[in-house]
């Protein structure tokens, strides 16, 4: 939060990048830390890392138990990744993988609630 408050100061971009990378490392180990995912989204956005920010928002939703919200945000990140070219390939691959996992989780929860198989949307 302190880093985000200092965006106008000299060297803020370097500090923000360092904070973003530290948050990325943290959430890789602590997937259920919704506030950390929110902070990652907030720090990635001003750096122009739209796909990372949207993915982090999706992860925050999922960490809070909102799998449907996570799927929606992963899809938005997937759309954003399509315009990034080669530079966003790694982020796009991660988003694609996490989207599939979130959709599978959503289907599992639906089956758990309704006791029957979910029809495939395709």
Secondary structure, DSSP 4 states (H G I P E B T S, - for coil): -HHHHTTTSTTHHHHHHHHHHHHHHHHHH-TT-HHHHHHHHHHHHTTT-HHHHHHHHHHHHHHTT-HHHHHHHHHHHHHHHTTSGGGGHHHHHHHHHHHHHHHHHHHHHHHHHHSSPPPP--
